[in-house]
Amino acid sequence: MKRREFLKGTAAVTAGVAASAYIRPARAQARKETLLTISESGPNNLDIMGVGTNRPGYEASWNTHDRLVTFGVTQDAGGNDHYDYTKIEPELAESWDLGDSSAT
């Protein structure tokens, strides 16, 4: 073994041991009145019906507002959940009537 390779190896091990003192497993946080969201970019609008609302805007709205209804869930062949846009399920709504050109 060459001296340079030995020094590289020992430096890597030493750095790993030093860093392990600061690495801790994630712990559940107590309920707080602050919503922390991590995204590549922030929402440009919290009104999802607004023109030009970006995906982070939808993410923030989805996590902070209750909806009247939501889509049902179905599983694909791999067992992954996906929204089923043909099934509507209640969230806040207790019932609804669908007419020919209206919903109440």
Sequence and secondary structure as in RCSB ss.txt:
>XXXX:A:sequence
MKRREFLKGTAAVTAGVAASAYIRPARAQARKETLLTISESGPNNLDIMGVGTNRPGYEASWNTHDRLVTFGVTQ
DAGGNDHYDYTKIEPELAESWDLGDSSAT
>XXXX:A:secstr
  HHHHHHHHHHHHHHHHHHTT          S      SS  S S TTSTT  HHHHHHHHHHS  SEEEEEEE
 TTS EEEEEEEEEESS     B SS B 
